[in-house]
């Protein structure tokens, strides 16, 4: 069972390279570059134009989001998502492979993977090791931008994979589901600023920094290693689990890691700390820095 679960959540560079060379990228297989970087550091769209996996399209997370929300990268509406991915040639029958060019190997791709799943799409995989390892292993790249034929995608939001602020607030008292925070330890504990924002965490949350699931090369760790990480943090994969982070991106690494272990129903708190910091009462923001000051 384990290899099949792994195979659906991830595809290897070798598998994708063979698909590219065989000309299988098309209506049944779409490759999407979901890279995003701070604008002052790198330009994801420009890098895509310069080199990408042959046949890939650029999945712009800045465009495919709720642009009326004050919080970054919140899920768009069903119609917005359906229209956006349809223009990228993705139908409900398409196998979608997502990747990004982050130096870690994978950063934003799991967010795109989770978005597709949240809107009811099952055939979606992350390229294990990302573009960094694709290039390192000598697989083909191109500057030629393909124009896929538009497709019809019907989106239906699966609310079991999404948690709202109100549900997170209720859970502080009821503890109906476990909460895992994927941010670095200092930001979780509240001892360092989080992109200019005071940090800390939701009461009862457990900290597993997202990079814990990645090897030094930027590939996902084995299922056995991932299961051990969850065990060490006393996270029970047989019980309800919600992932959170700064803005709902690295939380998706938790969802992907759990999915690899056979748990398909991890929810993501889309607003994450960005929303929680601005909306939750002070007593619901746990910070060592505040305690030390007191």
Residue, then its C-alpha position, 0 to 999 in steps of 0.5 A: x500500500x505504501x508505495x501507491x500512497x507515495x506515488x500519488x502524492x509525489x512523482x519522481x523527476x525520472x517519471x516526469x522526465x520520461x513523460x515529457x520525452x514521450x510527449x505525454x504532457x497535454x490534456x491528460x497531464x499538465x505540469x505547473x510551476x507554482x514558484x513564488x518569492x519575495x519580490x525584492x529577492x527573485x522574480x518567479x514569473x521571469x525565471x519561468x520565462x527563462x527556463x522551466x520544465x518543457x510543457x509547463x505552465x506558470x501557476x501564479x499564486x498571486x492571481x489565484x487567490x481571494x484578492x479581496x481578503x486582507x490576508x495573503x494567499x487566501x483561497x479564491x472562490x470556486x468559480x475563480x479557481x475553476x476559471x483560472x486552472x481551466x485557462x491553464x488547460x486543466x480539466x477534472x480528468x487531468x493529472x496535475x504535477x506541481x513544482x517550484x524553484x525554491x532553493x530548499x527543493x520544495x516550498x510553494x508546490x504543496x500549497x498548489x497541491x492542497x488547493x487542487x485537493x481543496x477544490x475536489x481534484x484528486x489527481x494531483x502530485x508534487x514533483x519530489x525534489x522540485x526544479x532544483x533537483x530536476x536541473x541537478x539531475x540533468x533533465x530537460x529545460x526550455x524557455x519556450x512557453x507553451x499555450x495549452x488549449x483551455x479546458x473546463x474545470x468544475x470546482x467544488x470546495x471540500x470544506x473538510x480540508x479547510x478550517x476558518x478562524x471561527x472553527x479554530x477559536x472553538x477548538x481552543x476550548x473543545x480540543x476536537x482536533x490536533x493543531x500542528x504549526x509548521x513555522x520555524x521554532x523561534x516564530x512558533x515560540x514567539x522569540x523572533x519576528x515573523x516578517x515584521x509581525x509579532x509571533x507566537x502560536x495558537x494555544x495547544x498547537x504543536x510545532x513541527x517546522x516544515x523543513x523537518x520533512x525534507x532531506x538535505x537534498x530537498x526531497x521528501x523523507x521516507x514514509x517511515x521517517x515522517x511517521x517517526x517525526x509525527x510520533x516524536x511530537x505525539x501527533x496521532x494520525x488516526x485522529x483529526x488534524x489541522x495544519x497552520x503556519x504564517x499564511x497557509x503555505x508551509x502548513x500544506x507541507x504538513x498535509x502532504x507529509x500526513x497524506x504520504x502516511x495514508x492520512x488524506x483529511x488534514x485540514x489547513x487553517x487558511x488564515x493561519x497566524x496572519x489572521x489569528x494575530x489580528x483577530x484572536x484575543x490576546x490570551x489566545x496568542x501564546x508567546x514566550x517573549x510576552x511571558x518574559x516581558x511580564 
